[in-house]
């Protein structure tokens, strides 16, 4: 997410740091490079123009030009202006005073509306709500069946409709009644889409809006389509009055132009982003965190929130004790790997890390997701006694473990060597002054591995 833009902007700031003094000349050069980076990231030209004007107005002031660290001042200004363009603050969902709150999910065909409906229902359920879903797409073959499948996979209820309910309005009204009768506080209405915007589609959506009085009309767009997504969102807003946008496939969009443009062009906030295929891969959009990522500052808050949701606190505390007392076994190692897998793809986790200092080369790290599966398979192929005491694993045991895990003896040897080195390092850290100090450190709630020494 934002990889290309982030890399180019960091290059601009690096060049500024190389200047002994910030002048009008090198500032103009930097602004040209920033403008080009934004345009190449597929940011709307009107957004680029406004952003550059705002940056220039602040950056060319005497206060910045005379600053001791002018490049840092410029980074600060760019950061502030990016946040303004993105929306200044998180835009939360609105709910009706009297349930159920109706959310109309709209967008063009193929944008991911139905999958996003399922993801949003799951997110609502995990955040204290009782949602119900209904598909009113009576045109696309198997559209309603698709939502039923998603409902089963996410564990969320769906209104399937009676045989005589064949029109979108009939389905929507019946679903709202069912939601109210069954104590559901949110109704997600997955609407039909078209390959393009036409009067028939807008007429149907306008009727649904008039009859259902939704508190949210959420436009779903594919981030990979860039400015086409922005144009469609703008058109939907002009004709329907959307209240927010959900961009899907943000994990595959290295440019990020759509995310940077939508708020400015439509005047409506980006509320959620889809960052993967799994049903938990939907995140509220935070403008400040997105600006941090763009400028290579990472997104530690989102990382900690993910950890807090996925990592068992009791296990984390016990793991901390074992690490400090050097009782960390191979079984503990396997359990920690499984905890990490709950956080999502490793590539997306690294994307949240700041690209500075010792972490600056993380963007070049290639993640082999299957490596964790191989390590877990190797440890699973050991006996409980072997997992508890790796010293007893001799040559014949290693061959048996390799056969059982579908790996080679060399891979088993490599795992045991790395594990032994890690234990030796932990023993050194947990022993002296460093270990005593680290053992007292308090990490944020949910941080991986508890207060892990050396982290």
C-alpha positions as CSV (number, residue, x, y, z in Angstrom):
1,X,0.0,0.0,0.0
2,X,1.5,3.4,-1.1
3,X,4.8,1.6,-1.7
4,X,5.8,3.5,-4.9
5,X,4.8,6.9,-3.6
6,X,6.5,6.3,-0.3
7,X,9.8,5.4,-1.9
8,X,9.8,8.4,-4.2
9,X,8.9,10.9,-1.5
10,X,11.6,9.5,0.8
11,X,14.1,10.0,-2.0
12,X,13.0,13.7,-2.3
13,X,13.5,14.2,1.5
14,X,16.9,12.4,1.4
15,X,18.0,14.9,-1.3
16,X,16.8,17.8,0.9
17,X,18.8,16.5,3.8
18,X,21.9,16.6,1.6
19,X,21.5,20.4,1.2
20,X,23.3,22.5,3.8
21,X,20.6,25.1,3.7
22,X,17.1,25.1,2.3
23,X,16.7,27.7,-0.4
24,X,13.9,28.8,-2.7
25,X,15.7,27.0,-5.6
26,X,16.1,23.6,-4.1
27,X,12.6,23.8,-2.5
28,X,11.2,24.4,-6.0
29,X,13.1,21.4,-7.2
30,X,11.8,19.3,-4.4
31,X,8.2,20.4,-5.1
32,X,8.6,19.4,-8.8
33,X,9.7,15.9,-7.7
34,X,6.8,15.7,-5.2
35,X,4.3,16.7,-7.9
36,X,5.7,14.1,-10.3
37,X,5.6,11.4,-7.6
38,X,2.0,12.2,-6.8
39,X,1.0,12.2,-10.5
40,X,2.8,8.9,-11.1
41,X,0.9,7.5,-8.1
42,X,-2.3,8.2,-10.0
43,X,-3.4,11.0,-7.7
44,X,-6.1,13.2,-9.2
45,X,-4.5,16.3,-10.8
46,X,-6.7,18.7,-8.9
47,X,-5.6,17.1,-5.7
48,X,-2.0,17.3,-6.7
49,X,-2.4,21.0,-7.6
50,X,-4.0,21.8,-4.2
51,X,-1.5,19.8,-2.2
52,X,1.5,21.4,-3.9
53,X,0.1,24.9,-3.4
54,X,-0.5,24.3,0.3
55,X,3.0,22.8,0.8
56,X,4.7,25.6,-1.1
57,X,2.8,28.3,0.8
58,X,4.0,26.9,4.2
59,X,7.4,25.6,3.1
60,X,8.6,28.8,1.6
61,X,7.9,30.8,4.7
62,X,10.8,32.5,6.5
63,X,10.3,30.3,9.6
64,X,11.0,27.1,7.6
65,X,13.8,28.6,5.5
66,X,15.6,29.7,8.6
67,X,15.0,26.4,10.5
68,X,18.0,24.4,11.8
69,X,16.5,21.2,10.3
70,X,14.7,22.5,7.2
71,X,14.2,19.0,5.7
72,X,12.4,17.8,8.8
73,X,10.2,20.9,8.7
74,X,9.3,20.1,5.1
75,X,8.5,16.5,6.0
76,X,6.3,17.8,8.8
77,X,4.4,20.1,6.4
78,X,3.9,17.4,3.8
79,X,2.6,15.1,6.6
80,X,0.1,17.7,7.8
81,X,-1.1,18.4,4.2
82,X,-1.5,14.7,3.4
83,X,-3.7,14.3,6.5
84,X,-5.9,17.2,5.4
85,X,-6.3,15.7,1.9
86,X,-7.1,12.3,3.3
87,X,-9.7,13.6,5.7
88,X,-8.0,14.9,8.9
89,X,-9.6,12.2,11.2
90,X,-11.2,8.8,11.1
91,X,-14.8,8.9,9.8
92,X,-16.8,6.5,11.9
93,X,-20.0,4.8,10.9
94,X,-23.3,6.4,11.8
95,X,-26.2,4.6,13.4
96,X,-29.9,5.4,13.7
97,X,-31.6,6.3,17.0
98,X,-34.1,3.5,16.4
99,X,-32.7,0.2,15.1
100,X,-32.2,-1.3,12.7
101,X,-29.7,1.1,11.1
102,X,-29.8,0.5,7.3
103,X,-26.5,0.5,5.4
104,X,-26.9,0.6,1.6
105,X,-23.9,-1.0,-0.1
106,X,-23.6,0.4,-3.6
107,X,-21.1,0.3,-6.5
108,X,-20.3,-1.0,-10.0
109,X,-20.4,-4.7,-10.8
110,X,-17.1,-6.4,-10.0
111,X,-16.1,-3.9,-7.3
112,X,-16.4,-6.4,-4.5
113,X,-19.7,-5.3,-3.0
114,X,-20.9,-8.7,-1.8
115,X,-17.6,-9.8,-0.3
116,X,-17.3,-6.4,1.4
117,X,-20.8,-6.7,2.8
118,X,-19.7,-10.0,4.5
119,X,-16.5,-8.4,5.8
120,X,-18.4,-5.4,7.1
121,X,-20.9,-7.6,8.9
122,X,-18.1,-9.5,10.5
123,X,-16.4,-6.3,11.6
124,X,-19.7,-4.9,13.0
125,X,-20.2,-8.2,14.9
126,X,-16.8,-8.0,16.4
127,X,-17.4,-4.4,17.5
128,X,-20.5,-4.9,19.6
129,X,-23.3,-4.9,16.9
130,X,-25.8,-7.5,15.7
131,X,-25.9,-7.2,11.9
132,X,-28.1,-8.9,9.3
133,X,-27.4,-9.0,5.6
134,X,-29.7,-9.2,2.6
135,X,-29.0,-9.2,-1.1
136,X,-31.4,-7.4,-3.4
137,X,-29.5,-8.2,-6.5
138,X,-32.2,-10.1,-8.4
139,X,-30.4,-9.8,-11.8
140,X,-26.9,-11.3,-11.4
141,X,-27.1,-15.1,-11.4
142,X,-26.2,-16.6,-8.0
143,X,-25.7,-13.2,-6.4
144,X,-28.0,-14.0,-3.5
145,X,-26.5,-17.5,-3.2
146,X,-23.0,-15.9,-3.0
147,X,-24.1,-13.9,0.0
148,X,-25.6,-17.0,1.7
149,X,-22.2,-18.7,1.3
150,X,-20.4,-15.7,2.8
151,X,-22.9,-15.6,5.6
152,X,-22.1,-19.2,6.5
153,X,-18.3,-18.6,6.3
154,X,-18.5,-15.5,8.5
155,X,-21.1,-16.8,10.9
156,X,-23.4,-13.8,10.2
157,X,-27.2,-14.0,9.6
158,X,-28.6,-13.4,6.1
159,X,-32.2,-12.8,5.1
160,X,-32.8,-15.2,2.2
161,X,-36.3,-14.1,1.3
162,X,-39.6,-15.9,0.6
163,X,-40.4,-17.4,-2.8
164,X,-42.8,-14.6,-3.6
165,X,-40.3,-11.8,-2.8
166,X,-38.7,-11.3,-6.2
167,X,-38.3,-7.5,-6.4
168,X,-35.5,-5.5,-4.7
169,X,-37.9,-3.4,-2.7
170,X,-39.9,-6.4,-1.5
171,X,-36.7,-8.1,-0.3
172,X,-35.4,-5.0,1.4
173,X,-38.6,-4.2,3.3
174,X,-39.0,-7.8,4.5
175,X,-35.4,-7.9,5.6
176,X,-35.9,-4.8,7.6
177,X,-38.9,-6.3,9.3
178,X,-37.0,-9.5,10.1
179,X,-34.1,-7.4,11.5
180,X,-36.3,-5.5,13.8
181,X,-38.2,-8.7,15.0
182,X,-35.0,-10.6,15.6
183,X,-33.2,-7.8,17.5
184,X,-30.7,-7.0,14.8
185,X,-29.4,-3.4,15.0
186,X,-27.8,-3.1,11.6
187,X,-29.2,-4.2,8.2
188,X,-26.6,-4.4,5.4
189,X,-28.3,-4.2,2.0
190,X,-26.1,-5.6,-0.8
191,X,-27.5,-3.9,-4.0
192,X,-27.2,-4.7,-7.7
193,X,-24.4,-3.2,-9.8
194,X,-23.8,-2.6,-13.5
195,X,-20.7,-2.5,-15.6
196,X,-21.3,1.2,-15.9
197,X,-23.6,3.9,-14.4
198,X,-27.0,4.1,-16.0
199,X,-30.4,5.6,-15.3
200,X,-32.0,2.2,-14.5
201,X,-29.4,1.4,-11.8
202,X,-29.7,4.9,-10.3
203,X,-33.4,4.8,-10.4
204,X,-33.5,1.6,-8.4
205,X,-31.0,2.8,-5.9
206,X,-32.8,6.1,-5.4
207,X,-36.1,4.2,-4.7
208,X,-34.3,2.0,-2.1
209,X,-32.8,5.1,-0.5
210,X,-36.3,6.8,-0.4
211,X,-38.1,3.8,1.1
212,X,-35.4,2.6,3.5
213,X,-34.0,5.9,4.7
214,X,-30.5,4.5,5.2
215,X,-28.1,6.2,7.6
216,X,-25.1,5.1,5.5
217,X,-24.8,4.8,1.7
218,X,-21.4,3.2,1.3
219,X,-19.8,3.2,-2.2
220,X,-17.5,0.2,-2.8
221,X,-14.7,0.6,-5.3
222,X,-11.7,-1.4,-6.5
223,X,-8.6,0.5,-5.5
224,X,-6.7,-1.1,-8.4
225,X,-8.8,0.9,-10.9
226,X,-7.2,4.2,-9.6
227,X,-8.9,7.3,-11.0
228,X,-11.8,5.3,-12.5
229,X,-12.8,4.5,-8.9
230,X,-12.6,8.1,-8.0
231,X,-14.7,9.2,-11.0
232,X,-17.3,6.5,-10.3
233,X,-17.5,7.5,-6.6
234,X,-18.0,11.2,-7.6
235,X,-20.8,10.3,-10.1
236,X,-22.6,8.1,-7.5
237,X,-22.4,10.9,-5.0
238,X,-23.8,13.5,-7.4
239,X,-26.7,11.2,-8.3
240,X,-27.3,9.3,-5.0
241,X,-25.6,11.2,-2.2
242,X,-23.2,8.6,-0.8
243,X,-22.0,9.0,2.8
244,X,-18.6,7.2,2.5
245,X,-16.3,5.0,0.5
246,X,-14.8,1.5,1.0
247,X,-11.8,0.8,-1.2
248,X,-11.1,-2.9,-1.8
249,X,-7.8,-4.5,-2.8
250,X,-5.7,-1.7,-1.2
251,X,-3.1,-4.4,-0.4
252,X,-2.5,-4.8,-4.1
253,X,-2.4,-1.1,-5.0
254,X,1.2,0.1,-4.7
255,X,0.3,3.5,-6.0
256,X,-2.6,4.6,-3.7
257,X,-3.9,7.4,-5.9
258,X,-7.5,6.5,-5.3
259,X,-7.2,6.7,-1.6
260,X,-5.4,10.1,-1.8
261,X,-8.0,11.5,-4.2
262,X,-11.4,10.3,-3.1
263,X,-12.0,12.6,-0.1
264,X,-11.0,15.8,-2.0
265,X,-12.9,14.9,-5.2
266,X,-16.2,13.7,-3.7
267,X,-16.2,15.5,-0.4
268,X,-17.0,12.2,1.3
269,X,-14.7,10.2,3.6
270,X,-12.9,7.0,3.0
271,X,-14.3,4.8,5.8
272,X,-12.8,1.4,5.3
273,X,-10.1,-0.3,3.2
274,X,-10.0,-3.9,2.2
275,X,-6.4,-5.3,2.6
276,X,-6.8,-9.0,1.7
277,X,-9.1,-11.8,0.7
278,X,-9.9,-13.1,4.2
279,X,-13.1,-11.9,5.9
280,X,-11.1,-10.2,8.7
281,X,-9.1,-8.1,6.1
282,X,-11.2,-5.0,6.4
283,X,-9.8,-2.0,8.3
284,X,-11.2,1.4,9.3
285,X,-9.3,4.1,7.4
286,X,-7.2,6.4,9.6
287,X,-5.9,9.5,7.6
288,X,-3.0,10.1,10.0
289,X,-1.9,6.5,9.9
290,X,-2.1,6.5,6.1
291,X,0.1,9.6,6.0
292,X,2.6,7.9,8.3
293,X,2.8,5.0,5.9
294,X,3.2,7.2,2.8
295,X,6.2,9.0,4.5
296,X,7.8,5.8,5.7
297,X,6.9,6.3,9.3
298,X,5.0,3.0,9.6
299,X,1.7,2.3,11.3
300,X,2.6,1.0,14.8
301,X,-0.9,1.8,16.2
302,X,-2.6,-0.5,13.7
303,X,0.0,-3.2,14.3
304,X,-0.6,-3.0,18.1
305,X,-4.4,-3.1,17.5
306,X,-4.0,-6.2,15.4
307,X,-1.9,-7.8,18.0
308,X,-4.4,-7.0,20.7
309,X,-7.2,-8.7,18.8
310,X,-5.2,-11.9,17.9
311,X,-2.8,-12.5,20.8
312,X,-4.0,-14.2,24.0
313,X,-2.9,-12.0,26.9
314,X,-2.4,-14.9,29.4
315,X,-0.2,-16.7,26.9
316,X,1.8,-13.5,26.3
317,X,2.5,-13.1,30.0
318,X,3.4,-16.8,30.4
319,X,5.7,-16.5,27.4
320,X,7.4,-13.5,28.9
321,X,8.2,-15.5,32.0
322,X,9.6,-18.4,30.0
323,X,11.7,-16.1,27.9
324,X,13.2,-14.3,30.9
325,X,13.8,-17.6,32.8
326,X,15.1,-19.4,29.7
327,X,12.4,-22.0,29.6
328,X,11.4,-21.3,26.0
329,X,10.8,-24.7,24.3
330,X,10.2,-25.7,20.7
331,X,6.5,-26.1,21.5
332,X,6.4,-22.5,22.8
333,X,8.2,-21.5,19.6
334,X,5.5,-23.3,17.5
335,X,2.7,-21.6,19.5
336,X,4.2,-18.2,18.9
337,X,4.4,-18.8,15.2
338,X,0.8,-19.7,15.2
339,X,0.0,-16.5,17.1
340,X,1.9,-14.5,14.4
341,X,-0.1,-16.1,11.6
342,X,-3.3,-14.9,13.3
343,X,-2.1,-11.3,12.6
344,X,-2.4,-11.8,8.9
345,X,0.1,-11.9,6.0
346,X,3.6,-11.2,7.1
347,X,4.1,-8.8,4.2
348,X,1.2,-6.6,5.5
349,X,2.8,-6.6,9.0
350,X,6.1,-5.5,7.6
351,X,4.3,-2.7,5.7
352,X,3.3,-1.3,9.1
353,X,6.9,-1.0,10.3
354,X,8.6,2.4,10.0
355,X,11.2,2.4,7.2
356,X,13.9,4.2,9.1
357,X,17.1,3.2,11.0
358,X,17.6,-0.5,11.2
359,X,14.2,-1.1,9.6
360,X,14.8,1.0,6.5
361,X,15.4,-2.1,4.3
362,X,12.2,-3.9,5.2
363,X,10.6,-2.9,2.0
364,X,13.2,-5.1,0.2
365,X,12.5,-8.2,2.4
366,X,10.9,-11.0,0.5
367,X,8.5,-13.0,2.7
368,X,8.1,-16.7,2.2
369,X,4.8,-17.4,3.9
370,X,5.3,-21.2,3.5
371,X,8.4,-21.1,5.7
372,X,6.3,-20.7,8.8
373,X,4.2,-23.7,7.7
374,X,7.4,-25.8,7.2
375,X,8.7,-24.9,10.6
376,X,5.4,-25.7,12.3
377,X,5.2,-29.0,10.4
378,X,8.7,-29.9,11.6
379,X,7.9,-29.2,15.2
380,X,4.6,-31.0,14.9
381,X,6.5,-34.1,13.8
382,X,8.4,-34.2,17.0
383,X,7.3,-36.1,20.1
384,X,6.3,-34.0,23.2
385,X,9.6,-35.1,24.8
386,X,11.6,-33.8,21.8
387,X,9.8,-30.5,21.8
388,X,10.5,-30.1,25.5
389,X,14.2,-31.0,25.2
390,X,15.8,-30.5,21.8
391,X,19.1,-31.9,23.1
392,X,17.9,-35.5,22.7
393,X,17.2,-35.1,19.0
394,X,19.9,-37.3,17.5
395,X,20.5,-38.3,13.9
396,X,17.9,-41.0,13.7
397,X,15.3,-38.8,15.3
398,X,16.1,-36.0,12.8
399,X,15.6,-38.4,9.9
400,X,12.2,-39.5,11.3
401,X,11.1,-35.9,11.9
402,X,12.1,-34.9,8.3
403,X,10.1,-37.8,6.9
404,X,7.1,-37.0,9.0
405,X,7.1,-33.3,8.1
406,X,7.8,-33.7,4.4
407,X,11.1,-31.8,4.7
408,X,14.8,-32.6,4.6
409,X,17.2,-33.4,7.3
410,X,19.1,-30.2,6.4
411,X,15.9,-28.1,7.1
412,X,15.5,-29.9,10.5
413,X,19.1,-29.2,11.3
414,X,18.7,-25.5,10.3
415,X,15.7,-25.1,12.6
416,X,17.4,-26.7,15.6
417,X,20.5,-24.6,15.0
418,X,18.5,-21.4,14.9
419,X,16.5,-22.4,17.9
420,X,19.6,-23.2,19.9
421,X,21.2,-19.8,19.0
422,X,18.0,-18.0,20.0
423,X,18.0,-19.7,23.4
424,X,21.6,-18.8,23.9
425,X,20.9,-15.2,23.1
426,X,17.9,-15.1,25.4
427,X,19.9,-16.6,28.2
428,X,22.5,-13.9,27.8
429,X,19.9,-11.2,27.8
430,X,17.8,-12.5,30.7
431,X,20.8,-12.9,32.9
432,X,22.5,-9.6,33.6
433,X,21.6,-6.0,33.9
434,X,19.9,-5.8,30.5
435,X,17.6,-8.7,31.3
436,X,16.6,-7.3,34.6
437,X,15.7,-3.9,33.0
438,X,13.9,-5.5,30.0
439,X,11.9,-7.7,32.3
440,X,10.4,-4.6,34.0
441,X,9.5,-2.9,30.7
442,X,5.8,-2.5,30.0
443,X,4.9,-3.0,26.4
444,X,1.5,-2.0,25.0
445,X,-1.3,-4.4,25.7
446,X,-1.4,-7.1,23.1
447,X,2.1,-6.5,21.8
448,X,3.5,-9.8,20.3
449,X,5.3,-12.1,22.7
450,X,4.6,-9.9,25.8
451,X,7.6,-8.0,27.1
452,X,10.0,-10.0,25.0
453,X,13.6,-9.3,25.9
454,X,15.6,-7.9,23.0
455,X,12.6,-6.6,21.2
